[in-house]
């Protein structure tokens, strides 16, 4: 297979993969409806805030179009700014924070949802208890006098959005307010991909037979946004639980600086990642990743005090570049399924490869063997694990996740995460599945254990089981044998598996 053929096939696979990582449009609509509703409440006529014309707008990955589905049972984190039109000389940070919080508490529904009740360090957090699985962080702010940014060379189009924000750690001092500019950053980010963004918006408009101006940003994705989504998931899988893992704002800033209007995902990945390394400055021996809308701010400021953060980031970039270049070789492409599972997660890799096989009439025999349900890639390939009994027909938008609670009489209750540090023996574990798949369906649990102790006892398991309650959504097990064990739940409708959770690993000592 030539490199050009590998590029074409890898492009289709990565596009399928990143589609699985993407946040469904319904989540963007939900998020907008929620923060718009908050804004309406803050602006009502009887609100103490109404004279200050509070405006609420999104920031962070939802606003940038780089959000990805959370791993496991984690929530979507939606960030918003609440900006009041009041001068800094007429209000203190504490007064600003309290005024927004008091108005939220005046709404019985929002009062129940606040977590914590007295607010966080900077934000007020509303935690939605329904199936939307997200929380809304509201950052109180006021406009900043942005002339200082103009003096530093920041264009007016970005500088004019500068804000002052609240921070409990600074509001008792005599210093200046903390400063930020999320809207300016969003405008800068969009400028790095504007041509491709508008081109793709026109394509979406033609497909929908709609006016271009009526196509919302969340329905359009550029190669830059896709690269960032892939990098964030790669980071999450490879550095799960590592406090020094690469942070999103550095990934996003460097990728945007490195992007050169590449029109497809493979070219963007292969060009952007090495250029990200070159975009890191060295100022007098200090690593520097400048905020593009505030040159004084260094996003990598913690690297000087914690050098391992820098080393992890640089090593990670090199590994991502090396791995993706290897996939353009014959030998590398033969292992593409295993690589995707280990780097982006078993569930999403399986769906991506299945889509690739169904869409590509020229799929090689090698790829077909890799896709076979009898060949489970990576560390989960144990001989006693049964293959699924149903054809895979995984539906985009259908999700199922697993949470756990481990209990033992006389000991505190534990809530282990997927692959978390080892659990002691003799704990009872209650697994609970959460899904948005509409009933009716059949829920089946696969339980797999490994290790010499289970094998000597003749208790190696790898089959499928019914649930223990709540319509099959509950499964109860115990930590009896040492080793790495896991469960996975499969949702079956009309004889086909439409959603699967991926392996939830429990390590037992």
C-alpha positions in Angstrom: 0.0 0.0 0.0 1.4 3.4 -1.0 1.6 6.3 1.5 -1.1 8.1 -0.4 -3.4 5.1 0.0 -2.5 5.0 3.7 -3.3 8.7 4.1 -6.7 8.3 2.5 -7.7 5.4 4.6 -6.3 7.0 7.8 -8.2 10.1 7.0 -11.5 8.2 6.9 -10.7 6.3 10.1 -9.7 9.4 12.1 -12.8 11.3 10.8 -15.0 8.4 12.0 -13.1 8.3 15.3 -13.3 12.0 16.1 -17.1 12.0 15.2 -17.5 9.6 18.1 -15.5 11.8 20.4 -17.5 14.9 19.5 -20.2 16.4 21.6 -23.7 15.7 20.1 -25.4 18.9 18.7 -28.2 18.2 21.2 -25.7 18.9 24.1 -24.8 22.3 22.6 -28.5 23.1 22.3 -29.1 22.0 25.9 -26.1 24.1 27.1 -27.3 27.2 25.3 -30.8 26.9 26.5 -29.5 26.5 30.1 -27.2 29.5 30.2 -29.7 31.6 28.2 -32.3 30.7 30.9 -29.9 31.8 33.6 -29.2 35.0 31.8 -33.0 35.7 31.5 -33.4 35.1 35.3 -30.5 37.5 36.1 -32.1 40.2 33.8 -35.7 40.0 35.0 -37.2 43.4 36.0 -37.3 42.6 39.7 -33.7 41.5 39.7 -31.2 43.7 41.7 -28.8 43.0 38.8 -31.1 44.3 36.0 -29.8 47.9 36.1 -26.3 46.5 35.3 -27.5 44.7 32.2 -25.9 41.3 33.0 -24.9 39.5 29.9 -24.0 35.8 29.8 -22.0 34.1 27.1 -20.0 30.8 26.8 -16.3 30.4 27.1 -13.9 27.4 27.0 -14.2 24.3 24.9 -17.9 24.5 24.2 -17.4 28.0 22.7 -14.3 26.9 20.8 -15.9 23.8 19.3 -13.2 21.6 20.8 -15.3 19.8 23.5 -15.2 16.0 23.7 -17.5 13.5 25.3 -16.4 12.9 28.9 -14.8 9.6 29.8 -16.9 7.2 32.0 -19.4 8.9 34.2 -17.8 12.3 34.2 -20.0 15.3 33.4 -19.8 17.9 30.6 -18.2 21.0 31.9 -19.9 24.1 30.4 -18.2 27.4 31.2 -20.0 30.8 31.0 -19.2 34.4 31.8 -21.7 36.7 33.5 -20.6 40.2 32.8 -22.2 43.2 34.6 -21.9 46.7 33.2 -20.4 48.4 36.2 -17.1 50.2 36.8 -14.4 48.7 38.9 -14.3 51.7 41.2 -18.0 51.1 42.2 -17.9 47.5 43.2 -15.5 45.0 45.0 -14.8 41.5 43.9 -16.7 40.1 46.8 -19.7 42.3 46.1 -19.8 41.2 42.5 -19.5 37.5 43.4 -22.2 37.8 46.1 -24.6 39.8 43.9 -24.6 37.1 41.3 -24.9 34.3 43.9 -27.7 36.0 45.7 -29.7 36.3 42.6 -29.2 32.7 41.7 -30.2 31.7 45.3 -33.5 33.7 44.8 -34.5 31.1 42.3 -35.7 27.9 44.2 -34.5 25.6 41.4 -31.1 27.2 41.0 -30.7 27.4 44.8 -31.0 23.6 45.0 -28.5 23.2 42.1 -25.7 25.3 43.5 -22.7 23.2 44.4 -21.0 24.2 46.6 -23.7 26.4 48.1 -21.2 29.3 48.9 -19.6 29.2 45.5 -16.2 28.1 44.3 -13.0 30.1 44.1 -14.1 32.0 41.1 -17.4 30.7 39.8 -20.9 29.7 40.8 -21.6 26.1 39.7 -25.1 24.8 38.8 -25.1 21.1 38.7 -28.0 19.7 36.7 -29.6 16.6 38.1 -31.2 15.3 35.0 -29.8 13.0 32.3 -28.0 15.9 30.6 -24.9 15.1 32.6 -23.4 18.5 32.7 -22.7 21.4 35.1 -22.6 25.1 34.3 -19.8 27.2 35.8 -20.8 30.9 35.9 -17.9 33.4 36.2 -18.9 36.8 37.5 -17.1 39.6 35.7 -17.1 43.3 34.8 -15.6 45.1 31.7 -11.9 45.9 31.9 -10.3 49.2 30.7 -8.5 47.5 27.8 -6.1 50.3 26.7 -3.2 48.5 28.4 -3.8 45.6 26.0 -3.7 47.9 23.0 -0.4 49.3 24.2 1.0 45.7 24.2 0.0 45.3 20.6 -3.2 43.3 21.0 -5.7 44.2 18.2 -8.8 46.2 19.2 -11.0 43.4 17.9 -9.6 41.2 20.7 -8.7 43.7 23.4 -12.2 45.3 23.6 -13.6 42.1 25.2 -11.3 42.1 28.2 -12.9 41.6 31.6 -12.0 41.7 35.3 -13.1 38.6 37.2 -13.6 37.5 40.8 -11.1 35.3 42.8 -11.4 34.6 46.5 -7.7 34.4 46.8 -7.2 38.0 45.7 -10.2 40.0 46.8 -8.9 40.8 50.3 -5.7 42.4 49.0 -5.1 45.9 47.6 -3.9 44.7 44.2 -5.6 44.9 40.9 -8.5 42.7 39.9 -7.6 39.4 38.1 -8.0 39.9 34.4 -9.2 37.6 31.6 -10.4 37.8 28.1 -12.2 34.6 27.0 -14.2 36.3 24.3 -11.1 37.8 22.8 -9.4 34.4 22.9 -12.4 32.9 21.0 -12.2 35.6 18.4 -8.4 35.0 18.0 -9.0 31.2 17.8 -11.6 31.6 15.1 -9.3 33.9 13.1 -6.8 31.0 12.9 -9.2 28.9 10.8 -11.7 31.5 9.4 -11.3 30.6 5.7 -11.8 26.8 6.3 -14.6 27.5 8.8 -16.6 29.6 6.3 -16.0 27.1 3.5 -17.3 24.3 5.6 -20.2 26.4 6.8 -21.3 26.9 3.2 -21.1 23.1 2.6 -23.3 22.5 5.7 -25.7 25.2 4.5 -26.0 23.6 1.1 -26.6 20.1 2.6 -29.4 21.6 4.9 -30.7 23.9 2.2 -30.4 26.7 4.7 -28.9 30.2 4.7 -25.2 30.3 5.7 -25.9 32.7 8.5 -28.4 30.3 10.0 -25.8 27.5 10.4 -24.6 27.6 14.1 -20.9 27.2 14.8 -21.5 23.8 16.6 -22.6 22.2 13.4 -19.3 23.0 11.7 -15.9 21.4 12.4 -12.5 22.3 10.9 -9.4 20.2 10.8 -7.9 22.4 13.6 -10.8 21.7 15.9 -10.6 18.0 15.1 -6.9 17.8 15.8 -7.4 19.4 19.2 -10.2 17.0 20.0 -8.0 14.0 19.1 -5.1 15.4 21.1 -7.3 15.9 24.2 -8.7 12.4 24.1 -5.2 10.9 23.4 -4.0 12.9 26.5 -6.9 11.7 28.6 -6.3 8.0 27.8 -2.5 8.1 28.1 -2.2 10.2 31.2 -5.4 9.3 33.1 -4.9 10.2 36.7 -1.5 12.0 36.1 -1.6 15.4 37.7 1.2 16.6 35.3 -0.8 15.7 32.2 -0.9 18.4 29.4 -3.6 21.0 30.0 -6.2 21.9 27.4 -5.4 25.7 27.1 -1.8 24.9 26.1 -2.8 22.2 23.7 -5.4 24.6 22.1 -3.1 27.6 21.9 -0.2 25.8 20.4 -2.3 23.9 17.9 -4.0 27.1 16.8 -0.7 28.9 16.3 0.6 25.9 14.3 -2.4 25.4 12.1 -1.8 26.6 8.5 -5.2 26.1 6.9 -4.7 22.4 6.2 -7.8 21.1 4.5 -7.8 17.5 5.8 -7.3 15.9 9.2 -4.3 13.8 8.5 -2.3 16.7 7.0 -3.3 18.8 9.9 -2.3 16.2 12.5 1.1 15.5 10.8 1.9 19.2 10.3 0.4 20.8 13.5 1.9 18.5 16.1 5.6 19.0 15.3 4.9 22.7 14.8 3.4 22.9 18.3 6.8 22.0 19.6 8.4 24.8 17.7 5.8 27.3 18.9 6.9 27.0 22.5 9.1 29.9 23.3 12.2 30.0 25.5 12.5 33.3 27.3 15.8 33.5 29.3 15.6 29.8 30.0 11.9 29.8 30.8 9.3 28.0 28.7 6.7 30.4 27.5 3.3 29.8 25.9 1.9 33.3 25.6 -1.8 34.1 25.8 -2.5 35.5 22.4 -4.8 38.2 23.8 -2.6 39.0 26.8 1.1 38.7 26.0 2.0 39.2 29.7 0.3 35.9 30.6 2.3 32.7 30.3 0.0 29.6 30.1 3.1 27.4 30.9 4.0 29.4 34.0 3.8 26.2 36.2 6.5 24.5 34.1 9.3 26.4 35.8 8.3 25.2 39.3 7.2 21.8 38.2 9.7 20.7 35.4 8.0 17.3 35.0 5.0 19.1 33.4 7.2 20.4 30.7 8.9 17.0 30.2 5.6 15.2 30.0 4.2 17.6 27.4 7.3 17.5 25.2 7.6 13.7 25.3 3.9 13.4 24.6 4.1 15.6 21.5 7.0 13.5 20.2 5.1 10.3 20.8 1.9 11.5 19.0 3.9 12.6 16.0 5.9 9.3 15.8 2.8 7.2 16.2 0.8 8.9 13.5 3.7 8.8 11.0 4.1 5.1 11.8 0.4 4.6 10.7 1.3 5.8 7.2 3.5 2.7 6.7 2.3 -0.7 5.7 3.4 -2.2 9.0 1.9 0.6 11.1 -1.4 0.5 9.3 -1.8 -3.2 10.0 -2.0 -2.3 13.7 -4.2 0.7 13.3 -7.1 -0.9 15.3 -4.9 -1.8 18.3 -3.3 1.6 18.2 -6.6 3.5 18.2 -7.9 1.3 21.1 -4.9 1.9 23.3 -4.7 5.7 22.5 -8.3 6.8 22.2 -10.3 4.1 24.0 -11.7 0.7 23.1 -15.3 1.8 22.6 -14.7 4.7 20.2 -12.0 2.8 18.3 -14.3 -0.1 17.8 -17.1 2.1 16.4 -14.6 4.0 14.1 -13.2 0.8 12.7 -16.6 -0.7 12.1 -17.7 2.4 10.2 -14.5 2.4 8.2 -15.0 -1.2 7.2 -18.7 -0.6 6.2 -17.9 2.5 4.2 -14.7 1.4 2.5 -15.2 -1.2 -0.2 -11.4 -1.5 -0.5 -10.8 -2.5 3.1 -7.9 -4.9 3.1 -8.1 -8.4 4.5 -5.7 -7.3 7.3 -8.1 -4.6 8.4 -11.1 -7.0 8.2 -9.3 -9.5 10.5 -8.5 -6.7 13.0 -12.2 -5.7 13.0 -13.4 -9.2 13.8 -15.2 -9.5 17.1 -13.2 -12.6 17.8 -10.0 -10.6 17.8 -10.0 -8.2 20.8 -7.1 -5.9 20.6 -4.5 -4.9 23.3 -4.4 -6.1 26.9 -8.0 -7.2 26.9 -7.3 -10.1 24.5 -7.6 -13.1 26.9 -8.5 -16.5 25.6 -11.4 -17.1 28.0 -13.2 -13.9 27.0 -16.3 -14.7 25.0 -17.0 -12.8 21.7 -20.2 -10.8 21.7 -23.2 -12.8 20.6 -24.9 -10.1 18.6 -24.0 -8.2 15.5 -22.4 -4.8 16.3 -24.8 -2.0 15.1 -23.5 0.8 17.4 -25.6 3.9 17.0 -24.1 7.4 16.9 -25.5 9.3 19.9 -26.4 6.2 21.9 -24.2 6.1 25.1 -23.8 3.8 28.1 -21.4 4.5 31.0 -20.6 2.6 34.2 -20.2 3.8 37.7 -19.2 1.8 40.8 -19.6 1.7 44.6 -17.4 -0.6 46.7 -18.5 -1.5 50.2 -17.2 -3.6 53.0 -18.6 -3.9 56.5 -16.7 -1.7 59.0 -14.8 0.2 56.2 -15.6 3.4 54.3 -17.4 3.2 51.0 -15.2 3.6 47.9 -16.0 4.9 44.5 -13.3 3.5 42.2 -12.9 5.0 38.8 -12.0 3.0 35.6 -8.5 1.6 36.1 -8.0 3.4 39.4 -5.5 2.1 42.0 -6.0 -1.3 43.4 -8.9 -2.3 45.6 -8.5 -4.7 48.6 -10.1 -8.1 48.6 -13.5 -8.9 50.1 -15.2 -5.7 48.9 -18.7 -5.9 47.4 -19.0 -3.9 44.2 -22.2 -2.5 42.8 -21.8 -1.5 39.1 -24.5 0.7 37.7 -25.0 1.5 34.0 -26.4 4.8 32.8 -27.7 5.1 29.2 -29.7 7.3 26.9 -30.9 4.4 24.8 -34.7 4.3 24.9 -36.4 1.2 26.1 -37.2 -1.5 25.4 -33.8 -3.1 25.2 -31.9 -6.1 26.7 -29.0 -5.3 29.0 -26.2 -7.8 29.2 -23.1 -7.7 31.4 -19.8 -9.3 30.4 -17.6 -10.1 33.4 -13.9 -11.0 32.9 -11.4 -11.9 35.5 -7.7 -12.7 35.1 -4.7 -13.8 37.2 -3.1 -16.9 38.6 -5.3 -17.0 41.7 -8.6 -17.1 39.8 -7.1 -19.7 37.4 -6.0 -22.0 40.2 -9.4 -21.8 41.7 -11.0 -22.7 38.4 -12.9 -19.3 38.4 -11.7 -17.6 35.2 -14.8 -16.0 33.8 -15.4 -14.2 30.5 -19.1 -14.8 29.7 -22.3 -12.7 29.7 -24.7 -12.2 32.6 -28.0 -10.6 33.4 -28.2 -7.6 35.7 -29.2 -7.8 39.3 -31.8 -5.0 39.4 -33.3 -1.8 38.0 -34.2 -3.4 34.7 -30.7 -5.0 34.3 -28.8 -1.7 34.9 -27.3 -3.0 38.1 -24.6 -5.7 38.4 -23.1 -6.9 41.7 -19.7 -8.6 42.0 -17.0 -9.1 44.7 -13.3 -8.6 44.9 -12.3 -12.2 45.5 -9.2 -12.8 43.4 -6.2 -10.6 42.8 -5.5 -9.3 39.3 -6.9 -7.1 36.7 -10.6 -7.7 36.1 -13.3 -5.8 34.2 -16.9 -5.6 33.3 -18.5 -4.2 30.1 -22.2 -3.7 29.5 -23.9 -4.2 26.1 -27.3 -2.9 25.2 -29.2 -5.0 22.6 -32.2 -3.9 20.6 -33.9 -6.1 18.0 -31.1 -8.6 18.2 -28.3 -6.1 17.6 -25.9 -4.4 20.0 -26.6 -0.6 19.7 -24.3 0.6 22.5 -21.5 -0.7 24.6 -19.7 0.9 27.5 -16.1 -0.2 26.9 -14.2 -2.1 29.6 -14.4 -0.8 33.2 -11.3 -2.1 34.9 -11.1 -3.0 38.5 -7.6 -3.9 39.9 -7.6 -6.1 43.0 -4.7 -6.6 45.3 
